[in-house]
Amino acid sequence: MGLLSTLISPFVGDDRVSILLIVSYFVGFLGLLILGNILKQLLVKNPNEPPIVFHVVPFIGSTIEYGIDPVKFFDKCKAKYGDVFTFILLGKKTTVYVGTRGNDFILNGKLSHVNAEEIYSPLTTPVFGKDVVYDCPNSKLMEQKKFVKFGLTTEALRSYVTLIAAEVEDYVKRSPAFKGARGEFDVVNALAEITIFTASRTLQGKEVRDKFDATFADLYHDLDMGFSPINFMLPWAPLPHNRRRDIAHKKMVEVYMEIIQKRRAGGGKKDSEDMIWNLLNCKYKDGNQIPDMEIAHMMIALLMAGQHSSSSTSSWILLRMASRPEIMEELYREQIEVLGPKAELKFEDLARLPLHNQVVKETLRMHSPIHSIMRAVKQPMRVEGTPYTIPTSHVLLAAPIASGLSSHYFPSPEKWEPHRWDDGSGGTVNMQTSVEDEEKIDYGYGLVTKGASSPYLPFGAGRHRCIGEQFAYVQLTTILATLVKEFKFSELPGKGVPATDYTSLFSRPLCPAHLGWERRDKVAMD
């Protein structure tokens, strides 16, 4: 008992535990961990692996600095360590390879070398559901992408332009924020509503769109909380937002299943170009139809996947446009000259509005919604031109946004300048191969460029390239054209373009972000 008494005596008084001593022991222990971590970085270096970004606190590493502003963090590390470096992200060695070679190395890596499912499935499966996207073999995911991509026919997109324009017009008529001849509005909230209404009406169908005027929007919000950053580590934790996520997922599946089964019972007569009709008539390579539950889960994935990027990008478009009123008036004149003052916007018109397309493209260059794309390393990967080999204990991180904001590729990259795309190139420099010259490959959902050598990759590259790219351009350009025809937007006194909020998984304007508006005809509407 003498030894036991000696060991516990510092913590035990006559009647109580000495909190002060416990804290002092803990601080001392933490100090030893920090000291050991620093000494290890200074004294132990592996020349065959990328340099580790210096950090003081183990496990935390560079997580906070990266989370606050990943673009600034990437630039700082590149200047100090080069194009390839490793930082500690919540205890995980995460290797970043910036630049076009890095994008190609990671995003076009062999399936046997890099794995997306292992990274994203814990986060996405509770939101989307089982047996779709990252919760199925890659070969099955490629088939699912093919079903969706082939459903986005020219005929479908043609019908979507009319529906999107009508939804935008209806929104500004109904919204209290747009009553009268002029006023101000919350850009992020308004565009979030507009994009979800337009996407649900086009891709999801009239039944789903009608639900958003009732309770479906609340379910969407609760399900969306499943993308909270903490869920990268604790996706199954019994946290309040996860419980709401799971309840919302169940109810949304019930809604979709009701629609799917009703359509099947009705004989499957197609009456619109929405994605549910398309999936009802698709079969896997083995000849089996897509199960109804998988269709419901795929529809949830479609609803969620594009919303954040389109909502963020459309918000940035208005904010940037308000900072350059001369560009906004050029857009208006382009519509009048090409379409006339009374013409209804049609799908074929989008190609006749080059400046509108360039505004979308330039905004995506500067404000890529997804700043980091991660892959698990399944086999040691040699980095050509360096002494480095990335071990399987690391996670790879591609940062296409870093090349989009690099002066190495784009002159004055910090300037929002749609006219840089006047000749189609974006003014890119130091490019050895054009996208048009790249070899193409079919991963199972249609031909895409094999490499990722372009510095402009807002939709990713390789087998996991976003299949909604064409729809996104149609949606964003139609929303832009419809709003520009109706309004002049302006920055509020003392307010400029807001900073970027990187605290969620999808970067967006830092809120609150408000703009002024004025109807072009200056006639108040009842």
Buried (B, 14 or more C-beta within 10 A) or exposed (E): EEEEEEEEEEEEEEEEEBEEBEEEEEEEEEEEEBEEBBEEBEEEEEEEBBBBBBBEBBEBBBBEBBBEBBBEBBBBBBEEBBBBBBBBBBEBBBBBBBBBBBBBBBBBBEEEBBBBBBBBBBBBBBBBBEBBBBBBEBEBBBBBBBBBBEBBEEEBBBBBBBBBBBBBBEBBEEEEBBEEEBBBBBBBBBBBBBBBBBBBBBBBBBBBBEBBEEEBBEBBEBBBBBBBEEBBEEBEEEBEBBEBBBEBBEBBBEBBBEBBEEBEEEEEEEEBBBBBBBBBEBEBEEEEEBEBBBBBBBBBBBBBBBBBBBBBBBBBBBBBBBBBEEBBEBBBEBBEEBBEEEEEBBBEBBEBBBBBBBBBBBBBBBBBBBBBBBBBBBEEBEBEEEEBEBBEEBBBBBBBBBBBBBEBBBEEBEEBBBEBBEEEEBBBEEBEEEBEEBEEEEBBBEEBBBBBBBBBBBBBBBBBBBBBBBBBBBBBBBBBBBBBBBBBBBBEEEBEBBEBBBEEBBBBBBEEBBBBBBBEEEEEEE
